[in-house]
Amino acid sequence: MATRQESRHASSAREGSPLLRRARGKFAEVFGADLRSLAAFRIVLGLLVLADLALRATDFHAHYTDAGVLPRSQAIESGLIDAWEFSLYLINGEALFQALLFGLTALAAVCMLVGYRTRLSTIIVWVLVVSVQWRNPLLLNGGDTLLRLLLFWAMFLPLGAYWSVDRWRKAAPQRLSMVFLSVGTIGLLMQIAFVYIFTALLKTGDEWRVDGTALYYALNLDHLVTPFGVWMSQFPDLLKVLTFATLGLEALGPFLLFFPFFTGPVRTAMVLAFMSLHFGIWTMMEIGFFPWISAFCMVCFLPAWFWDTTGARINAAYPKFLPDVTRGFQRAATALAGVYPALRRARPSRTPGIVDPSIAGLAGGEDRATSAAQTAEMPREERAGQMGAPGGPVRLRSTPLTNLLAAFFLAYIFCWNLTTGTSFEVPDRLENVGEFFGLGQTWSMFAPAPPDEASWPVMPGTLRDGQKVDLMGVTRGDFGMYAVSWEKPEYVAGVYETNHWRKYLNAVNGDEEYAEDLKLQFADYVCDEWNARHKGPEKLDALKVYSVETETPPPGRPLSEEKPYRDFLWHYRCS
């Protein structure tokens, strides 16, 4: 994604109109992004991708190899993976190849994290994250969708312009304006806003808008709730307040993020409000990485006011903090360059008393100007026009082509979201665009209302000697001989090893057309894994799957004393 140099004549013309200049500045403040926020966003994305990989690696054999629960052939033949949904993981189903792709993703995420070859590493991370998600789409939730969308928009942005190895490698980094405005920044900010706008529109049930009982019912979904969430479910009056507060924040918060007055303090307050919402969700519900991704992606909204205020307070309270951080950064970068010679090129000079440009920006400091020769060696995203007087800070600009592409995709995702709550439909030919780029999204979190019943699976197996054993441990890598229990577990969400297993088992036990094939493959997997670890009469002969269900009474009524209902789903005899 390249950038262009703006003419000084056009810049001077704009300077001549104070009103127009003020309007442009306000528009950039509302719809632009601070380079320090984009740098923090890059670091957050790198860490989230690494954490997501680590979690997926815990079920590597079961979920990603052909010897697991979903071989590549079945994923394709059953229609789970569309022809337009590309995945490098479909090239080879052997564990070694899959592990190489995991390793490559981790390496690219580290490069993105530190800002080395940032544009290229971001593109690679996006391709590989989309690939691992399409390898087994049964595992995905809203957090996975949001992560790949954030990575998509990240490709349009100069994430390596600040606090990065790319910047450190320059002999004398440019004096940059912290303001960056493009259709790409608008697309990223609006994408995050759409999550809340459309989930609020989809929450049409009385539980959200009239009774205020939505969180009460959500916290009685035992298979999703943490011990703290179980405790909170005892306070329906408090949950009623929190229900209306949640819906209000989702409906009004996105608009306050773009509030044109007192933008810095208001936007910072809304960022903290959304982060608090998701941290609260994390303490009460087991829904995978969704709360973490949703909370930390908000750093891209942090305005210049936040960084300037924070930096000034740090400098006032700890005058030596930034110089100490700078020296530590310089030592680490020098050591890194000693290990990787490619990083030695054009390291910045160390002038006594001058804070390294990669660090100084925390307090709003500007960097030194760059000579024409040095500017010519910079990546294209940093070859931008000088704004204001000669020698002033450089403002980065996206090329018209980049902005045109970003505008198309912004309009596309808006139309796609309209399809989730209205009769509007995206033309069939254009649906392929969303599938190929991973832009499909539906933000129906507990919409139109949370269900009023909870369930958990029980999987009794029959051994060759007639003994009955609980086979749910197989999904946790536990092949012990445990008796089957129909009692409600003390911690129902703990029945599932990970959120990925919960999503997968819900799909297997569902009534979709492809579920029958999934049942056979999953049963084969359980039989093979169990029998590989047991001999003779302890080998598995057959298994059954039940869903044990309980109904949630309205607030104020005691929980039903009736025994949970056992719903028999399917059975299988090992060959």
Phi, psi and omega per residue, in radians:
M1 nan 1.908 -2.997
A2 -1.593 3.039 3.092
T3 -2.323 2.958 -3.068
R4 -2.259 2.836 3.103
Q5 -1.698 2.158 -3.107
E6 -1.435 2.486 -3.103
S7 -1.250 2.510 3.129
R8 -1.202 -0.503 3.132
H9 -1.100 -0.797 3.125
A10 -1.129 -0.655 3.126
S11 -1.113 -0.735 -3.138
S12 -1.127 -0.671 3.139
A13 -1.073 -0.699 3.132
R14 -1.188 -0.646 3.136
E15 -1.075 -0.421 -3.082
G16 -1.317 -0.182 -3.119
S17 -2.042 1.707 -3.101
P18 -1.018 -0.707 -3.116
L19 -1.126 -0.799 3.132
L20 -1.137 -0.690 3.136
R21 -1.111 -0.696 3.126
R22 -1.157 -0.704 3.134
A23 -1.143 -0.728 3.122
R24 -1.139 -0.688 3.124
G25 -1.113 -0.713 3.122
K26 -1.169 -0.705 3.114
F27 -1.087 -0.737 3.116
A28 -1.148 -0.611 3.128
E29 -1.172 -0.655 -3.068
V30 -1.432 -0.739 -3.037
F31 -1.910 -0.022 3.075
G32 -1.638 -3.079 3.126
A33 -2.375 2.524 3.060
D34 -1.348 2.422 -3.119
L35 -1.052 -0.557 3.103
R36 -1.206 -0.610 3.086
S37 -1.192 -0.671 3.100
L38 -1.160 -0.614 3.084
A39 -1.155 -0.755 3.091
A40 -1.109 -0.661 3.099
F41 -1.087 -0.716 3.105
R42 -1.077 -0.788 -3.133
I43 -1.101 -0.757 3.120
V44 -1.057 -0.809 -3.136
L45 -1.068 -0.748 3.124
G46 -1.049 -0.775 -3.140
L47 -1.164 -0.689 3.138
L48 -1.140 -0.713 3.113
V49 -1.108 -0.746 3.126
L50 -1.116 -0.731 3.123
A51 -1.158 -0.688 3.119
D52 -1.109 -0.733 3.101
L53 -1.086 -0.748 -3.126
A54 -1.071 -0.708 3.123
L55 -1.184 -0.731 3.121
R56 -1.133 -0.571 -3.094
A57 -1.146 -0.385 3.141
T58 -1.160 -0.418 3.100
D59 -2.095 0.616 -3.025
F60 -1.002 -0.902 -3.088
H61 -1.122 -0.760 -3.040
A62 -1.266 -0.625 -2.961
H63 -1.807 -0.234 -3.006
Y64 -2.237 -0.210 3.123
T65 -1.759 2.842 3.117
D66 -1.198 -0.271 3.102
A67 -1.517 0.036 -3.091
G68 -1.669 -2.655 -3.016
V69 -1.414 -0.252 -3.109
L70 -2.490 1.481 3.058
P71 -1.048 2.725 -3.098
R72 -1.036 -0.722 -3.100
S73 -1.052 -0.726 -3.133
Q74 -1.211 -0.667 -3.137
A75 -1.075 -0.635 -3.116
I76 -1.391 -0.836 -3.062
E77 -1.157 -0.543 -3.127
S78 -1.390 -0.149 -3.141
G79 1.493 0.131 3.103
L80 -1.117 -0.597 -3.141
I81 -1.952 2.081 3.135
D82 -1.298 2.749 -3.130
A83 -1.067 -0.457 -3.117
W84 -1.570 -0.118 3.138
E85 -1.606 1.697 -3.048
F86 -1.392 2.602 3.083
S87 -2.680 2.123 3.086
L88 -1.133 -0.386 -3.125
Y89 -1.219 -0.251 3.129
L90 -1.452 -0.102 -3.139
I91 -1.176 -0.721 -3.075
N92 -2.625 2.349 -3.089
G93 -1.711 0.087 3.137
E94 -1.263 2.618 -3.084
A95 -1.057 -0.648 -3.102
L96 -1.115 -0.762 -3.141
F97 -1.150 -0.754 3.122
Q98 -1.081 -0.707 3.130
A99 -1.144 -0.631 3.095
L100 -1.094 -0.707 3.112
L101 -1.172 -0.671 3.053
F102 -1.044 -0.786 -3.133
G103 -1.121 -0.723 3.118
L104 -1.114 -0.687 3.100
T105 -1.097 -0.751 3.130
A106 -1.111 -0.721 3.132
L107 -1.115 -0.793 3.127
A108 -1.128 -0.637 3.119
A109 -1.158 -0.643 3.085
V110 -1.145 -0.744 3.096
C111 -1.064 -0.720 3.087
M112 -1.142 -0.722 -3.125
L113 -1.009 -0.802 -3.101
V114 -1.547 -0.125 3.119
G115 1.360 0.726 3.090
Y116 -1.819 2.133 -3.031
R117 0.849 0.961 -2.881
T118 -1.031 -0.814 -3.094
R119 -1.070 -0.833 -3.117
L120 -1.128 -0.786 -3.117
S121 -1.145 -0.588 3.090
T122 -1.139 -0.756 3.116
I123 -1.086 -0.760 -3.133
I124 -1.111 -0.772 3.129
V125 -1.059 -0.765 3.137
W126 -1.044 -0.826 -3.134
V127 -1.034 -0.785 -3.062
L128 -1.293 -0.599 3.093
V129 -1.193 -0.754 3.065
V130 -1.055 -0.707 -3.135
S131 -1.083 -0.798 -3.102
V132 -1.229 -0.531 3.093
Q133 -1.219 -0.715 -3.132
W134 -1.323 -0.269 3.102
R135 -1.083 -0.671 3.104
N136 -2.495 1.420 -3.071
P137 -1.167 -0.197 3.122
L138 -1.183 -0.290 -3.064
L139 -1.576 -0.111 -2.904
L140 -1.455 2.567 2.970
N141 -2.324 -2.979 -3.084
G142 -1.063 -0.528 3.121
G143 -1.126 -0.705 3.101
D144 -1.119 -0.738 3.108
T145 -1.054 -0.828 -3.119
L146 -1.112 -0.683 -3.124
L147 -1.079 -0.806 -3.117
R148 -1.214 -0.523 3.087
L149 -1.223 -0.692 3.094
L150 -1.111 -0.723 3.102
L151 -1.139 -0.621 3.109
F152 -1.075 -0.872 -3.128
W153 -1.210 -0.455 3.125
A154 -1.089 -0.477 -3.126
M155 -1.171 -0.315 -3.120
F156 -1.596 -0.016 -2.944
L157 -2.097 2.639 3.122
P158 -1.433 1.206 -3.064
L159 -1.177 -0.370 -3.115
G160 -1.644 0.180 -3.092
A161 -1.245 -0.355 -3.074
Y162 -2.488 2.658 3.110
W163 0.834 0.975 -3.041
S164 -2.572 2.775 3.027
V165 -1.122 -0.651 3.109
D166 -0.971 -0.721 -3.131
R167 -1.286 -0.677 3.136
W168 -1.113 -0.553 -3.077
R169 -1.235 -0.280 -3.118
K170 -1.323 2.481 -3.098
A171 -1.076 -0.729 3.125
A172 -2.616 1.605 -3.043
P173 -0.987 2.626 3.131
Q174 -1.101 2.738 2.973
R175 -1.498 1.767 -2.981
L176 -1.666 2.493 2.882
S177 -1.312 2.420 -3.116
M178 -1.274 -0.240 -3.076
V179 -1.465 2.240 3.011
F180 -2.292 2.113 -3.133
L181 -2.217 2.234 3.053
S182 -2.755 3.006 3.048
V183 -1.131 -0.452 3.083
G184 -1.120 -0.725 3.095
T185 -1.171 -0.688 3.092
I186 -1.081 -0.737 -3.137
G187 -1.091 -0.780 3.140
L188 -1.100 -0.861 -3.101
L189 -1.135 -0.700 3.140
M190 -1.230 -0.592 3.101
Q191 -1.027 -0.784 3.119
I192 -1.156 -0.698 3.125
A193 -1.114 -0.650 -3.140
F194 -1.039 -0.583 3.140
V195 -0.956 -0.786 -3.065
Y196 -1.462 -0.670 -3.129
I197 -1.070 -0.826 -3.043
F198 -1.389 -0.508 3.063
T199 -1.207 -0.585 3.078
A200 -1.174 -0.680 3.124
L201 -1.176 -0.555 -3.103
L202 -1.414 -0.295 -3.129
K203 -1.464 1.360 -3.027
T204 -1.707 -0.106 -3.091
G205 -1.194 2.694 3.081
D206 -1.051 -0.496 -3.138
E207 -1.037 -0.526 3.111
W208 -1.581 -0.747 -2.910
R209 -1.780 -0.306 -3.075
V210 -2.131 -1.051 -3.025
D211 -1.388 -0.510 -3.080
G212 1.236 0.491 -3.093
T213 -1.789 0.120 -3.024
A214 -1.053 -0.818 -3.129
L215 -1.204 -0.543 3.059
Y216 -1.047 -0.838 3.130
Y217 -1.191 -0.650 3.135
A218 -1.101 -0.671 -3.113
L219 -1.449 0.054 2.973
N220 -1.829 0.127 3.005
L221 -1.465 1.514 -2.943
D222 -0.952 -0.559 -3.080
H223 -1.302 -0.093 -3.119
L224 -2.064 -0.107 -2.896
V225 -1.825 2.418 3.059
T226 -1.395 2.915 3.066
P227 -0.985 -0.646 3.101
F228 -1.157 -0.659 3.090
G229 -1.126 -0.662 3.081
V230 -1.073 -0.741 3.125
W231 -1.131 -0.715 -3.131
M232 -1.147 -0.469 -3.107
S233 -1.136 -0.179 3.127
Q234 -1.383 -0.086 -3.042
F235 -2.110 1.274 -3.074
P236 -1.069 -0.564 -3.139
D237 -1.162 -0.747 3.081
L238 -1.130 -0.709 -3.141
L239 -1.156 -0.501 3.079
K240 -1.128 -0.761 3.091
V241 -1.090 -0.786 -3.128
L242 -1.146 -0.563 3.105
T243 -1.091 -0.895 3.138
F244 -1.150 -0.607 3.114
A245 -1.155 -0.697 3.123
T246 -1.119 -0.846 3.139
L247 -1.110 -0.688 3.117
G248 -1.118 -0.721 3.120
L249 -1.143 -0.728 3.138
E250 -1.163 -0.573 -3.102
A251 -1.435 -0.715 -3.040
L252 -1.769 -0.494 -3.092
G253 -0.955 -0.788 -3.138
P254 -1.018 -0.615 -3.141
F255 -1.287 -0.589 3.086
L256 -1.229 -0.434 3.051
L257 -1.095 -0.419 3.140
F258 -1.949 0.416 -3.114
F259 -1.161 2.214 -3.011
P260 -1.408 -0.155 -3.119
F261 -1.964 2.419 -3.082
F262 0.874 0.775 -2.988
T263 -1.004 -0.761 -3.092
G264 -1.037 -1.029 -3.139
P265 -1.112 -0.707 -3.109
V266 -1.144 -0.795 -3.126
R267 -1.137 -0.729 3.107
T268 -1.056 -0.737 3.118
A269 -1.095 -0.693 -3.134
M270 -1.235 -0.628 3.064
V271 -1.034 -0.814 3.130
L272 -1.133 -0.628 3.127
A273 -1.133 -0.795 3.140
F274 -1.176 -0.683 3.080
M275 -1.067 -0.744 3.125
S276 -1.097 -0.693 3.100
L277 -0.987 -0.834 -3.053
H278 -1.320 -0.563 3.044
F279 -1.165 -0.623 3.058
G280 -1.114 -0.744 3.091
I281 -1.049 -0.738 -3.123
W282 -1.065 -0.650 -3.123
T283 -1.241 -0.371 -3.023
M284 -1.948 -0.290 -3.038
M285 -2.388 2.499 3.093
E286 -1.674 1.510 -3.117
I287 -2.215 0.637 3.054
G288 1.223 -2.551 -3.044
F289 -1.470 -0.027 -3.032
F290 -0.955 -0.812 3.140
P291 -1.084 -0.674 -3.111
W292 -1.184 -0.793 3.139
I293 -1.115 -0.772 -3.113
S294 -1.141 -0.643 -3.110
A295 -1.279 -0.882 -2.990
F296 -1.354 -0.379 3.095
C297 -1.164 -0.297 -3.121
M298 -1.173 -0.202 -3.136
V299 -1.082 -0.425 -3.136
C300 -1.173 -0.298 3.105
F301 -1.479 -0.229 -3.047
L302 -1.035 2.180 -3.056
P303 -1.464 2.976 3.082
A304 -1.022 -0.609 3.120
W305 -0.950 -0.722 -3.140
F306 -1.115 -0.864 -3.083
W307 -1.156 -0.744 -3.126
D308 -1.146 -0.752 3.133
T309 -1.160 -0.777 3.138
T310 -1.105 -0.802 -3.130
G311 -1.090 -0.715 3.140
A312 -1.121 -0.700 -3.142
R313 -1.206 -0.662 3.098
I314 -1.109 -0.770 -3.140
N315 -1.118 -0.650 -3.131
A316 -1.241 -0.687 -3.096
A317 -1.433 -0.640 -3.094
Y318 -2.332 1.437 -3.045
P319 -1.018 -0.458 -3.078
K320 -1.638 -0.009 -3.028
F321 -1.079 -0.955 -3.087
L322 -1.120 -0.763 3.074
P323 -1.052 -0.672 3.124
D324 -1.156 -0.740 3.099
V325 -1.095 -0.701 3.139
T326 -1.067 -0.815 -3.141
R327 -1.094 -0.696 3.099
G328 -1.114 -0.722 3.098
F329 -1.081 -0.745 -3.113
Q330 -1.135 -0.716 3.126
R331 -1.132 -0.778 -3.140
A332 -1.103 -0.751 -3.126
A333 -1.156 -0.675 3.115
T334 -1.138 -0.739 3.103
A335 -1.102 -0.701 3.125
L336 -1.120 -0.696 3.119
A337 -1.164 -0.503 3.088
G338 -1.207 -0.532 3.122
V339 -1.452 -0.674 -3.105
Y340 -2.042 1.671 -3.057
P341 -0.965 -0.473 -3.107
A342 -1.097 -0.375 -3.116
L343 -1.494 -0.092 -3.080
R344 -1.316 -0.334 -3.031
R345 -1.042 2.241 2.958
A346 0.888 0.930 3.054
R347 -1.263 2.585 -3.100
P348 -1.194 2.603 3.081
S349 -1.239 2.723 -3.094
R350 -1.957 1.565 3.141
T351 -1.457 2.211 -3.125
P352 -0.973 2.371 3.080
G353 1.497 -0.143 -3.132
I354 -1.817 2.190 3.138
V355 -1.281 2.464 3.139
D356 -1.004 2.360 -3.082
P357 -1.060 -0.409 3.133
S358 -1.265 -0.329 -3.092
I359 -1.889 -0.570 -2.982
A360 -1.065 -0.493 -3.061
G361 -1.057 -0.281 3.140
L362 -1.014 -0.633 -3.118
A363 -1.730 0.259 3.090
G364 1.437 0.205 -3.141
G365 -1.179 2.626 3.115
E366 -1.809 2.700 -3.093
D367 -1.685 2.914 3.139
R368 -1.232 2.682 3.112
A369 -1.222 2.786 -3.100
T370 -2.024 2.467 3.123
S371 -1.201 2.832 -3.136
A372 -1.067 -0.668 -3.129
A373 -1.154 -0.724 3.130
Q374 -1.202 -0.653 3.121
T375 -1.083 -0.639 -3.106
A376 -1.113 -0.429 -3.118
E377 -1.517 -0.079 -3.044
M378 -1.380 2.743 3.012
P379 -1.014 2.678 -3.033
R380 -1.055 -0.544 -3.093
E381 -1.203 -0.216 3.135
E382 -1.877 0.038 3.072
R383 -1.596 1.397 -3.064
A384 -1.979 2.924 -3.105
G385 -1.331 2.639 3.067
Q386 -1.292 2.303 3.112
M387 -1.812 2.295 3.117
G388 1.468 -2.587 -3.063
A389 -1.232 2.682 3.077
P390 -0.976 2.407 -3.104
G391 1.497 -0.030 3.119
G392 -1.351 3.116 -3.126
P393 -1.134 2.563 3.132
V394 -1.568 2.284 3.077
R395 -1.824 2.166 -3.120
L396 -1.253 2.497 -3.131
R397 -2.331 2.509 3.014
S398 -1.523 2.663 3.114
T399 -1.276 2.765 3.078
P400 -0.976 -0.670 -3.134
L401 -1.123 -0.757 3.105
T402 -1.066 -0.784 3.128
N403 -1.125 -0.643 3.130
L404 -1.132 -0.782 3.099
L405 -1.090 -0.785 -3.136
A406 -1.092 -0.675 3.124
A407 -1.117 -0.700 3.113
F408 -1.087 -0.818 -3.099
F409 -1.214 -0.571 3.081
L410 -1.114 -0.797 3.096
A411 -1.108 -0.642 -3.105
Y412 -1.128 -0.837 -3.091
I413 -1.220 -0.504 3.058
F414 -1.132 -0.791 3.112
C415 -1.122 -0.683 3.132
W416 -1.082 -0.751 3.126
N417 -1.150 -0.563 3.084
L418 -1.073 -0.563 -3.123
T419 -1.170 -0.368 -3.075
T420 -1.396 -0.306 -3.102
G421 -2.317 0.048 -3.138
T422 -2.367 -3.119 3.111
S423 -1.479 0.000 3.141
F424 -1.130 2.477 -3.139
E425 -2.289 2.421 3.032
V426 -1.388 2.312 3.115
P427 -0.922 2.537 -3.072
D428 -0.949 -0.716 -3.109
R429 -1.134 -0.593 -3.126
L430 -1.396 -0.299 3.074
E431 -1.071 -0.560 3.138
N432 -1.091 -0.539 3.105
V433 -1.088 -0.811 3.128
G434 -1.112 -0.665 3.137
E435 -1.198 -0.712 -3.097
F436 -1.190 -0.756 -3.096
F437 -1.598 0.037 3.119
G438 1.189 0.603 -3.075
L439 -1.612 -0.101 3.131
G440 -1.071 2.415 -3.071
Q441 -2.776 2.476 3.038
T442 -2.500 2.080 -3.044
W443 -1.811 1.133 -3.083
S444 -1.813 0.976 3.133
M445 -1.257 1.912 -3.089
F446 0.922 0.758 3.117
A447 -2.092 2.511 -0.005
P448 -1.251 -0.305 3.096
A449 -2.811 2.700 3.099
P450 -1.146 2.610 3.080
P451 -1.177 2.759 -3.110
D452 -1.847 0.408 3.053
E453 -2.515 2.604 -3.141
A454 -2.079 2.815 -3.118
S455 -2.701 2.856 2.998
W456 -2.626 2.664 -3.087
P457 -1.526 2.585 2.974
V458 -2.255 2.271 -3.054
M459 -2.220 1.483 3.105
P460 -1.356 2.424 3.096
G461 -2.060 2.622 3.101
T462 -1.960 2.117 3.125
L463 -1.453 2.969 -3.091
R464 -1.106 -0.438 3.114
D465 -1.573 0.140 3.106
G466 1.567 -0.118 -3.123
Q467 -1.188 2.490 3.104
K468 -1.724 2.328 3.140
V469 -2.357 2.725 3.086
D470 -1.545 2.142 -3.067
L471 -1.730 0.018 3.134
M472 -1.097 -0.416 3.109
G473 -1.088 -0.414 3.132
V474 -1.020 -0.646 3.140
T475 -1.232 -0.259 3.103
R476 -1.832 0.115 -3.101
G477 1.312 0.345 -3.128
D478 -1.955 2.052 -3.065
F479 -1.983 0.544 3.122
G480 -1.292 2.833 -3.113
M481 -1.595 1.544 -3.107
Y482 -1.858 2.487 3.116
A483 -1.227 2.606 3.118
V484 -1.319 2.313 3.119
S485 -2.170 2.343 3.103
W486 -1.790 0.007 3.118
E487 -1.295 2.626 3.111
K488 -1.155 2.182 3.124
P489 -1.083 2.618 3.107
E490 -1.060 -0.640 3.114
Y491 -2.244 1.639 -2.988
V492 -1.117 -0.690 -3.130
A493 -1.066 -0.413 3.124
G494 -1.263 -0.147 3.059
V495 -1.066 -0.567 -3.132
Y496 -1.664 2.349 3.125
E497 -1.131 -0.781 -3.142
T498 -2.465 2.932 3.054
N499 -1.082 -0.550 3.109
H500 -1.087 -0.731 3.115
W501 -1.160 -0.651 3.107
R502 -1.087 -0.807 3.126
K503 -1.090 -0.732 -3.111
Y504 -1.144 -0.828 -3.104
L505 -1.156 -0.582 3.047
N506 -1.084 -0.669 3.119
A507 -1.219 -0.734 3.136
V508 -1.083 -0.713 -3.084
N509 -1.543 0.114 3.133
G510 -1.444 -3.011 -3.092
D511 -2.017 0.378 3.067
E512 -1.193 2.803 -3.101
E513 -1.055 -0.629 -3.084
Y514 -1.422 -0.099 -3.031
A515 -1.124 -0.580 -3.127
E516 -1.075 -0.764 3.091
D517 -1.139 -0.641 3.123
L518 -1.126 -0.673 3.125
K519 -1.047 -0.811 -3.127
L520 -1.087 -0.767 -3.106
Q521 -1.187 -0.720 3.130
F522 -1.134 -0.741 3.117
A523 -1.096 -0.734 3.072
D524 -1.023 -0.730 -3.132
Y525 -1.097 -0.804 -3.131
V526 -1.103 -0.779 3.133
C527 -1.075 -0.816 -3.099
D528 -1.130 -0.780 -3.108
E529 -1.157 -0.717 3.133
W530 -1.174 -0.861 -3.056
N531 -1.219 -0.353 3.063
A532 -1.251 -0.254 -3.070
R533 -2.048 -0.009 3.125
H534 -2.311 2.715 -3.083
K535 -2.208 2.795 3.003
G536 0.937 -2.224 -3.050
P537 -1.176 -0.256 3.137
E538 -1.500 -0.029 3.095
K539 -1.221 2.629 -3.072
L540 -1.406 2.312 3.134
D541 -1.803 -0.676 -3.092
A542 -2.765 2.802 3.081
L543 -2.486 2.707 3.054
K544 -2.267 2.715 3.131
V545 -2.238 2.233 3.099
Y546 -2.120 2.695 2.938
S547 -2.004 2.078 3.132
V548 -1.658 2.107 -2.965
E549 -2.083 2.504 3.060
T550 -2.281 2.535 -3.137
E551 -1.717 2.423 3.128
T552 -1.620 2.066 3.118
P553 -1.290 2.791 3.084
P554 -1.050 2.764 3.116
P555 -0.981 2.428 3.131
G556 1.666 -0.291 3.103
R557 -1.744 2.513 -3.141
P558 -1.189 2.634 3.080
L559 -1.062 2.535 -3.098
S560 -1.076 2.370 3.110
E561 -1.511 -0.080 3.111
E562 -1.198 2.629 3.108
K563 -1.178 2.550 3.095
P564 -0.982 2.550 -3.104
Y565 -1.452 2.297 3.111
R566 -1.656 1.983 3.132
D567 -1.806 1.907 3.123
F568 -1.273 2.216 -3.068
L569 -1.788 -0.934 -3.110
W570 -2.922 2.896 3.093
H571 -2.432 2.918 -3.074
Y572 -2.721 2.455 3.066
R573 -1.915 2.180 -3.120
C574 -1.140 2.401 -3.130
S575 -1.433 nan nan
